[in-house]
Amino acid sequence: QVQLVESGGGWAQAGRSLRLSCKPSGLTFDDYAMNWYRQAPGKERELVAAITAAGDSTTYADFVKGRFTITRDNGENTLYLQMNNLTPEDTAVYYCHADSYCEPGVCYSEYWGPGTQVTVSS
């Protein structure tokens, strides 16, 4: 059974930092490109950051560029999101996501974590 477990969420004052972690189990972590998404109340879920399976390429949403950093440790099967200079607009539930992918003859599903709440006060 595949599980993605996020941790590290909580409360922070504006301008401070938090680091989220995601530790999947039940899948071969270094086969999957990984993402962080977030969803604020009343808004759609949006992509925050993405990293390739090897960790050699990353992409970021414009609203976090220069503030957030996505990394992964394939030896420890862990995904991270370092969030610096937080603002109240970063308040959301943050989700760890494993991308679906296909190899010749077989496709592997995407997976979501249950999410972790991040609340930033001004």
C-alpha positions in Angstrom: 0.0 0.0 0.0 1.4 3.4 -1.0 1.4 6.2 1.6 2.7 9.7 1.3 3.1 11.3 4.7 3.8 15.0 5.0 5.2 16.7 8.1 6.5 20.0 9.2 3.5 22.2 8.7 2.2 24.5 11.4 2.1 28.2 12.2 4.6 30.8 11.4 4.8 34.6 11.5 5.3 36.4 8.2 8.9 36.6 7.2 9.8 33.3 9.0 10.5 29.9 7.6 9.1 26.4 7.6 10.4 23.2 6.1 8.0 20.5 4.9 8.9 16.9 4.5 7.2 14.0 2.7 8.3 10.4 3.2 6.6 8.0 0.8 6.3 4.3 1.4 5.2 1.4 -0.7 6.7 2.8 -3.9 10.2 3.1 -5.5 10.8 6.7 -4.6 13.5 7.4 -7.1 11.3 6.3 -10.0 8.9 9.2 -9.4 9.0 12.9 -10.2 7.6 14.6 -7.2 5.6 17.8 -6.6 4.3 20.0 -3.9 0.8 21.5 -4.3 -1.2 23.7 -2.1 -4.8 24.6 -1.6 -6.1 27.7 0.2 -9.6 28.0 1.5 -12.0 28.7 -1.4 -9.3 28.3 -4.0 -8.3 25.5 -6.4 -5.3 23.3 -5.7 -2.2 24.7 -7.4 1.3 23.5 -8.2 3.9 25.0 -6.0 7.1 23.2 -7.0 8.3 20.2 -9.0 11.4 18.0 -9.0 12.5 15.3 -11.4 13.0 11.7 -10.2 16.8 12.2 -10.2 16.5 15.6 -8.5 18.4 17.2 -11.4 15.8 19.7 -12.4 13.2 21.8 -10.5 10.4 24.2 -11.5 8.5 26.7 -9.4 5.4 28.6 -9.5 6.0 32.3 -10.0 4.5 33.2 -6.6 7.2 31.2 -4.7 10.3 31.7 -6.9 13.2 32.9 -4.8 11.5 32.0 -1.5 10.8 28.2 -1.7 13.2 25.4 -2.6 12.2 21.8 -3.4 14.8 19.1 -2.9 14.8 15.4 -2.4 17.1 12.8 -0.8 16.6 9.6 -2.7 18.8 7.7 -0.3 16.4 8.7 2.5 13.3 8.4 0.4 12.3 11.9 1.4 11.0 15.0 -0.3 11.4 18.5 1.1 10.1 22.0 0.7 12.0 24.8 2.3 9.8 27.8 2.6 11.4 31.1 3.5 10.1 34.6 3.8 6.5 33.3 4.3 3.6 35.6 3.8 0.0 35.2 4.9 -0.9 34.4 1.2 1.1 31.2 1.7 -1.5 29.9 4.2 -2.9 26.7 2.7 -2.9 23.0 3.0 0.3 21.6 1.3 0.2 18.3 -0.5 3.0 16.0 -1.5 2.3 14.4 -4.9 4.0 11.6 -6.8 3.6 11.9 -10.6 2.2 9.1 -12.6 4.5 7.8 -15.3 4.7 5.1 -17.9 7.4 2.6 -19.1 7.0 0.4 -22.1 4.1 -1.9 -21.3 3.1 -0.5 -17.9 1.9 2.7 -16.3 2.1 3.7 -12.6 -0.5 5.8 -10.8 -0.1 9.1 -9.2 -0.3 9.4 -5.5 -1.3 12.1 -3.0 -0.5 12.7 0.6 -3.3 13.8 3.0 -1.8 17.3 3.3 -0.3 19.4 6.1 -1.7 22.8 7.1 0.6 25.8 6.9 -0.7 29.0 8.6 1.1 32.3 8.3 0.1 35.3 10.4 1.0 38.9 9.7 
